[in-house]
Amino acid sequence: MKRIILLFILFISFSAVHAQESKDRNNHRERIKALKVAFITQEMTMDAELAQKFWPIYNKYECQRSDLHEREHSEIENITSLTEKEAEKLLLDFQEIENQEYLIKKQLFSDLKKIISAKEIIKLHKLESDFNKKLLKEYRERKEAERNKK
């Protein structure tokens, strides 16, 4: 009976830890998203009217892109156990995801051209890249600092 209670307590503890990690991950994503919104809004010098038109278009694109990213990076249990036929199917799936990503980006540019200039779209494209580089740099610096503390 004690073992069952102990196992039950361990199960609940692991579940709570997993739920907290998932919550932390979601909070982290939301903070990054907020930073990106602030960065782009500031660098594009958007007024309230433009922001009101821009963000629904951009958020739709980001949501679609995120869905594709999740599909592309779904866990492959054991690569060595894949058959050649399964690997071929995965390659076709990857190609389809790339095609869909191209199409949604093409649609994004088309939708944005209705509210901002081509030059501003190029600037947005560069800002996204700059933001991602900055984010990656900060992540690496944090990891390096953590390693140095140990």
N, C-alpha and C positions, 0 to 999 in steps of 0.2 A: 504494500500500500504506500509506503514511504517513497519507493521508487516511482510509482505512478504520479504521486504529488510532485516529486522533484522534476520529473519529465514534463509535467504540465506547467510548472513554474518556469522551467527553461524554455519551453515552447512559447509561452506568453512573453518572456523577456526578449527572445529573439525576434518575435513578431513586432514588439514595441520598438526595438532597435532598428529593424528594417523600415518600419513606418516612419521613424524619425529621420533616417537617412534619406528616404524618398522625399519627405517634406523639405528637408534641408536642400536637396538637389533642386526641387521645384522653386524654393525661395531664391536659390542662387541664380537659376535661369531667369526668374522675374527681375532680379536686381540687374543682371546683365542687359536684359531687354530694356529696362528703364534707362540705363546708362546710354544704350545705343540710341534710343529715342531722343534723349537730351542732346547727345553729340550731333546727331544728324540735324535736328531742329535748329540748333545753334549754328552749325557750320553752313547750313543752307539758308540761314537768316530768314526763316519762315515767319510770316505773320500769322495771326489766328485764322484768317480766312483760308490761306494756303494750307496750313496744317490740317484744317478741317476737311479739305478735299484730298490731301496727300495721304494721310495716315490710314484711312480705310483701304485704299488701293494697295499701299505697301504692306499692311498687316495681312491682307488676303494672300498676297504673294508669299510672305514669310511663313504663313500657316501651311500653304501648299508645299513649299520647299521643305519645311520641317517634316511633313508627312512622308515626302519622298526620301528624305535623309533617314528616317526611321526604317522605312522599307529596305533601303540599301544596306543599312548597317545592322539588320537583324542578326541575332546570334546564329552562327553556323556551329552546330554541336561539335562535330569532329571532321575536319577537312579530310583527313586521311581515309575516313570511311565512306567518303562520297564516291559514287560511281561516276564514270565519265559522262553518262547520260544526265545525271543530276547536276554535275558541274556545267555541262552545256546549257541546261535550263537556267541555272543561276547567271551565267554569262548573258543569256538573252534577256533575263530580268534586269540585269545591270544596264544593258544597252537601252532597254525600254525606259528605265528610270532616267537615264541621261537625256534621252529624247524628250521625255516629259518635262524635265527641268529646263531644257532649252525652250520648249514651247511656253512654259509659264513665265520665263524671263522675257521672252519676246512679247507676250501679252502685257507684262508689267510695263515695258518700255512704251508700248502702244498706248496703254491707258494713261501713263504719266505724260506723254506728249500732248495730251489734251489740256493739261494744267501747267506744265513747265516746259522750258525749252530743251532742245537736244543737248545743249551745252550743260545745263543744270543736271540732266540725267547722267551725263558723263561724270560730272562732279560727284553725284550721289554714288555712282559705281566706285569711284576712287575713295570716297569717304567710308564706304562699307569695307573696302580692303584695308584702309588705314586703321579703322576701328578693330578689325580682326587681328591685325598685326600688333596693335597696342595691347589688346586683350591677351594674346599669346605671350608677348614679352612680359607682362605683369605676372602671368601664371608661372612662367619659367623662373622669374625672379623670386616669387614666393616659394616655389619648390626648392630652389637653391638655398634660400634663407632657412627653410625647414631642415634641410640636410646639414647645414652649417651649425645649427643649434644642437644637433645630436652628437 
